Each structure stands twice: as structure tokens, then as C-alpha cells.
Amino acid sequence: MPRTLQYVRTLRSRPPAAPSRLDAADLVRRRRFRVTVDLEGDGSVVAEKGYLREAGTLLFHTALFGLWRTVDQVRRHLIWRVR
């Protein structure tokens, strides 16, 4: 759960600052990055990527944990039933 909470906080937060020489927001957006342009400051572009992959990883591991739990419960039920 700590990793899930960290993921949600990071997803809601603003991307980290970048050097001011990056001014190609359209190019970065076409490559499917999450982009923020600082219009009030020096006009820098901030971009990051990878949240969909992280969400998939979290979903996979949650499902895997559920599967293990279910198999364990079925196994315990069958052992109890045999006795």
C-alpha cells in the first residue's frame, strides 16, 4: 500500500522542474509525456512519462496477491473438509 499511496501523490503533483533551455512542448507531447509549461516564469517545459506502466504494475501485483490469497483459502478449506 505505501507504493500505491506514493503513486497517487506523485500523479496529482506537478512534474519536477526542468532546465529552461527545453522549449519543445509539442514535440514532447507527441511522445506521450505529461507536460507542464511555466508561462509565468522563464517559459520552461517540464515533462515526465511512465505513469500508465506504474499503474499496470500496481494492478498486476494487487491481482496476484488476491490470487495467492484465494488459492490459500481454497487449500485450507479442502484440508479442513478432508479431516
C-alpha positions, 0 to 999 in steps of 0.5 A: 500500500505505501507504493500505491499511496506514493503513486497517487501523490506523485500523479496529482503533483506537478512534474519536477522542474526542468532546465529552461533551455527545453522549449519543445512542448509539442514535440514532447507531447507527441511522445506521450509525456505529461507536460507542464509549461511555466508561462509565468516564469522563464517559459520552461517545459517540464515533462515526465512519462511512465505513469500508465506502466506504474499503474499496470504494475500496481494492478498486476501485483494487487491481482496476484496477491488476491490470487495467492490469497484465494488459492490459500483459502481454497487449500485450507478449506479442502484440508479442513473438509478432508479431516 
